[in-house]
Amino acid sequence: MDEPEMPYMPRRSFAAAAFMVAMGGYYLGRLTGTAHAGPIAQAKGKTGMRAFDFEFTSIDGAPLRLKDFSGRPMLVVNTASFCGYTPQYEGLEALWRAYRDKGLVLVGVPSDDFGGQEPGTNAQIKQFCEGFDVSFPLAEKNVVAGAKAHPFYRWLAAELGEGALPRWNFFKYLIGRNGMPRAAWPSRVEPMSEEVRKAVDAALAASADA
């Protein structure tokens, strides 16, 4: 008989039970998650592809086709449930609610790549995110760094260099209306920070050709 699946930790238990993992991840993240923030070098279109050419699977198992968001700015963030930066879910949700009616799309991509801080199943991750009232689209758990990364992240590496890939949880990539990378921020930059909001405003104001 299969052992019954343990329930994933609700938000109210997060601080106590995940303290050691989270704080260890936080301090390691302070060392590894400090890539240059803000505008990035303009992608040269070396691959001939754009973000809207890629597809994830949603956390519910349905297709999550980025082409469905074609022409809209998009923020893509790799997430984790037991990271020192996990409270950024609140900021991401606030950003999403502030800008979704203006055209911004926000996609969360759970990943266990860094510190083993996303160990659960997709169902458990979804349950955890419900504790943060997350309503923006979530992909299923994916690899986001290295040779086995999801094709979207391999595309980022091809366009911007391997150094552009996430080095910790909650790296943020802003894709313009034209489907090309426009800005990026490391883990420590809060979603509702002035620099992120200014970049989102600029992306929303830009044309699909810019």
Beta strands, then each sheet from edge to edge (+ up, - down):
strand 1: 38-39
strand 2: 55-57
strand 3: 63-65
strand 4: 74-79
strand 5: 105-110
strand 6: 172-175
strand 7: 181-185
sheet 1: 1+ 7- 6+ 4- 5-
sheet 2: 2+ 3-
end
